Amino acid sequence: MKVVHVTLRFDAPGGVETNVRELARRLKASGDEVEVYASDLYDESRWERRTDYRPVVDGVPVRRFPVRRRLVPHFTLPLMVGLIDALSSSDADVIHAHSHRYGHVLQAAAVADRCRIPLVVSTSYHPPDRREPRRTRGILRLVDVGFGMTAYRTARAIVVQSELEGSLVREFAPADRVRLIPPGVDLAEWEHPDADRPDGLGLPTEYFLFVGRVAANKGLPYLVEAIAESPPAERRSLVILGSDWGERAALEELARRRGVADQIRWLGHLDDRRAYRAVIRGARALVLPSEWEAYGFVLLEAMAARTPIVATSVGAVPEVLEGGRLGLLVPYGDAGALRRALGEVIGDPDGARRRVDAAWAKAVDLDWARSADRFRSLYREVVGR
């Protein structure tokens, strides 16, 4: 069976990007023919395009297409030039498109409909950001309905990562086509902690950790405030691991005003997986203060690393953390609640250990091998095999 994955960015940081890469390489290793079609965009926030990508990643061929900027704000999001012709001649048995409100999903649906190729779409759905103006939220809602009437009518399966995402997507997409397949984590990668070293990173002795894009929807100002408000006995340094999506300068200014600039360590993006794993393992807690998370892939990595978790009770996070049994949950935008949760991690090590042990047991059930098997079964179902 030949599966062509279509995604805006590939071999780049991000949860969707990680999921596509893990799924593609595991399908390839199991004997399926797999290709990835992606744009030349590396960083969407800065509109950074590259030409130095590898043509093969983890044994999977990758085709790159020039990306065109959005034509209408909030509607025609990045389009890949030449994608339609390439998909039409790809001889794919299944086209699997990733993300929602993106032009390449509409392009993939057009080819699937015309060429009668089964289409699967993984939405990674994010509802309109409540911080946006009402008019913008209204436009985005219209886009959701438009996708439901076009691409999702063509798709034979619409994959969501959580029950919450499924309930939201069913509001505008055919309910009978929605399938739940959680993402996975590569447990084998985390089995040998002694092999991982954070050499040369200058990490503090003890620290809390944020992992992800340094973006406006990640709630980082509240985390900086929580660090500043912590009493001396509970205060720890903060390490921020991830690419800057335009928010670092404002966060540095906030940290200076609150007197904690010297307690924040910026690591940027780490390509070295050994160093990446070591940073997560060494944290007193992974903190995810986001405004929304479709799933929160880094939560699974913290589970595999046996690192305590503090996260906002948004999106699918309460599902992933089983209502707080696997990690502490706080309201979004509440720096005081974040501060208290971080203090609880420090002050109640037995409670933190119980949550870590329970989280590890869940991670075992979410190994990527199982997730890949679920997708493989879905592909065979949509093509009638």
N, C-alpha and C positions, 0 to 999 in steps of 0.2 A: 504494500500500500504506500502511495506517495502522499505526504502531507506537506503543504506549504503554509508556513506561519507568516502572517503579515502584521508587522508592528512598526510604530513610528521610529523608535530608537532600539538599537541592539548593540551588545558589547559596550554598554554604558551603564552608569549607576542607576538604580531604581528598582522598585518592587516588581512592576510589570516586566521589566527587562530581565530580572533574575528568574522570574517564573518561566518566561519564554525560553531562556537559555537552558534551564534545568530540564524542562519538558522535551525540548528539541534533542538535546544530547542523549537523553535516556531512550527516546524513541529510536534514534539512530543506532544506539548500542544494541537494541533489541532486534534489529534487522529491518526496520521500516526505512523507506527512502524519505528523507526530510530535507527541506530547504527553508531558509528564512529570507523573506523579502523585507527590507527596511530602508529608511531614508538615510541621507548623509548627515542628519542632524544629530549632534552630540548633546548639546545643552539647549533645551527649549527656552529657558528664561533669558539667556543672552543671545539666542538664535545663533549658536556656534555650530558651524558645519565643518566637517573634516573630510579629508581624502586619504588618510593613512590607515584606514581600517584593514583588518585581516580578511582575506577572501574566504577563509575557512576557520571556524571557531568550534573547538571540541569535536572536530570531525564533520561538522555540519556546514555545507556551502551557504554563503551569505551573499545575496545580490543587493546592491545599493542603488538607490534612485534619488535624483535631485529633489529637494523638497521646495515647494512653493509656499510663501507666506499666506496666512489666512486672507481671504478676499472680503468677507463680511464679518465684522466683529461678533464673536460668540457663536457663529454658525458654520461657515466654511473654514474649518480648522485645517492645519497643514495637509496639503495634497502632494502625492508623490508623482512626479512626471515620468511617464512610461510604465507605470504600474499596471494599468489595465491591459495593455498589449502583452506584457510579460506574463500576467496571470492567465490570459486567454490561451497562450501557447505553452503553458507549464506542464500540461498532462497530469495535473494534480487529481488525485482521487478525492481529497478533502482540502478545502481552504479554511484555515483557522485564523481569524482576525482578532486582534487584541485591542482593548480600550473602547471608550464610549465618547461620543461627540467628536470624533476625528474623521477627517476626510477619507483616510485609507480604508475605513470600515465601509463607507458608502461605495468606494471603488471596488472593493472585494465583493460586496453584495451585487453590484451591477454585473460583474463577470460571472458570478455564481448563477445568477438568474438567467443570463443569456446563454451560457455554456452548459447549464444544468449540472453544475458541480456542487455537491453538498457543502454547505457553509456552516461553520461553527463560529460563534462569537463569544469571547470571554470579555465581559463588560468592565470589570473593576470600577463599578459605578460610584460616582461621587455626586450626591445631590447638590443643587445650587447652594453655594456658600452663603450662610446667613449674614455675613458681613458685607455682601454685595448690595448695591442699591436695588430697590424693588423692581425697577424696570429691567435691570440685568437678570435678576432671578426669573422674571417673567419670560424673557427671551430664552434663557437656558431651558426653562420648562417646555417651551414650544419646540426647542431642538430635541428634547427627550421624546416628545410625542411624534415628531417627524421621523426620528430613527425607528420608533416603534412601528410606524406605518410603512417604512421602506426596508431598511436593512434587516430588521428583526422579523418582518414578515417573510423575508427570503430565507433567513437562517433556519436550519433544521434543528439546531440546539443552541440555547443561550445559556452560557455557563456563568454562574455566580459563585462567590467564595464563601458566603455566609447566608444564614436564614434571613437576616435583616436585609442584605442586598437583594435577595430574591423577592422579598415582599415589596421593595421599592421598585424593582424592575418590572414586576407584574402589573404595576399601575399603568404602564404605557406599552408593554410588549406582550406578545401572546403567552399567556400563563402556562399553557400546556407544553411549551418548549423550554421552559426554564429548568435547568439542572444544577444541582449543588455539587461542586467538587472543590474542597478546600485545597489551598496550596500546600506544599510540603517543605521539609527541611532535610538537608543531606546529613543524616546522623553520622555516617562514616567519616565525614570531614571533621567532626568534633570529637572523635574517639581518643585522640592522642594529645592531651593538653601539654605534655612535656616537650612536644616538638614545636610549639608555637612560642615565638619570642617577639616582644615589642621593642626590639633593639633600636636605639637612636631616636625614639619618639619623645623622650623627656617627660614621661608621665608622672603625675603626682603620686605620692605614696598611697593615698586613698582618694577616690573620686566617684562622683556620680557621672553617668554617661548618657548623652543623647546621640542616636545614630539616625541619620536621614538627611534629606535636603534641608538646607538652611533657608526655608521658604516661609512666606507670610502665614500659611495655614498650619504651621507646626507648633504654634503656641510657645515659642521660645522666650518671648518677653516675660511670660509668667514664671518660667523656670528660672530665669535670671533673678527675678524679684524674690522667688522662694529661697534661692541661695542667699541673697542679701538679708532676708528676714530671719534666717535660721540663727538660733542662739549659738554662741561659740562652741559649746560642747558637741553640737550636732552638725556644725557646718563642715562641709567637705568641698573640695575643688570640683569644678564642672569641666568635663571633657566633651567637646562637640566634634563628632566625626561625621563628615559629609560635605558635599559640594555646596558652595554659596550660590543661592538663587536670588541674590539681591538684598538680603536682610542683614548680612554680617556687620556692615558699618553702623546701622542703627542699633544693633545689639551691643556692639562695642561701646557706643556712646552711652547707652543705658547702664552698662556695667560700670563705666567710669563715674557716672552720676551717683550710682548706688554704692560705690566704694569697693567693688569686687572684681575690677578688671584684672587684677593680678591672680585671681583664683580661677580664671577661665583659660583653658588650653584648647586652641583651635588646631585640629589635625587635617582638615580638608578631606578629600577622598583618598582612600588607601587601596591601591591595587594589590598589595601583598596580602594574600589571604591569611598567611600565618600571623602577621602582625594584626590584621583585622580581628581574628579570633582571639588573640591574646588580649587586645584592648577590651573586648566584651567580657572575657573571663575575669579580668582584673577589676572590674567595676563593683562597687558596693551595691549599685542598683542601676539597671537600665531604665531611663525615664523617657516616656513618650507622651508629651503634653499636647498632642495635636487637636485641631478643631474637628477633624474627621479622619478616619482610616477605614478604607474598604475592607481591610483585613489586618494589616500591620505585620508584614513579613518578618521584620526584625524581632518581633515578639517570639517567634518560633526559634530564632537563633539564640535569643537569651535563654529560652527553655533548654535548648540543647547544651548551652554553656553552663547551665545551672547557676544563672545569675538572677537575683531578685528583680522583680518588675514593679514599676509604678507607672500607671498610664491613665489617661482621661477616659471617662466612661462614654465614649462616642463611637458611632459606626458599629463595626463588628467586634470592637475590642472587648466589650463585656461577654460576648459569646466565646471569644478565644480564651479569655481568662476565667470563664465559667463563673461569672458574677462576682469575682473577687477571690475565688478559692485558689487561683494560681498566681495572683498578683494583686497589688493594691490598686483600687480604682478611685479616682477623684473627679469632680466636675471640671469641665473645660473652663478655662479663664479664671480659676480660683487659685491665686498664688498661695493663700493661706492654707488651703487644703493640700496643695503640693508640699509645702513646707512641713506640715504635720505628718504626711505620709513618709517623706524622707526621714524625718525624725523617728518614725516607727521602725523603719528598716534598721536604723542604727541601734535603737533602744530595745528591740524585741528580736534578737537573733534566732530564738527558737521558732517564733512564728514565721520569720522569713525562711527558715530552713524547711518547715513543713510545706510552705507554698512552693518552694523550689523543687522538692521531691515530687509533689503532685504534678507540677508542670513538666518535669522530665518524663513522667509516665505518659502524659498526653503526647509529648513530642514523639515518642516511640511509635504511636499510632498514626502520626502524620509524616512518616518518612516519605521522601520523594518517590521512591519506588512504588509505593501504593498509589500515590496520586497519578503517576504515569500510567499505571495499569487501568485506572478508572477512565483516563482519557482515551487509551487505546480501545477499550470496550465501547466507548461512546462513538469513536470514529467508525468502528465496524457496524455499529447500529445504524448510523445515519447513511451509510452506503449500502445497507441491506445485506451485510455479510455476517 
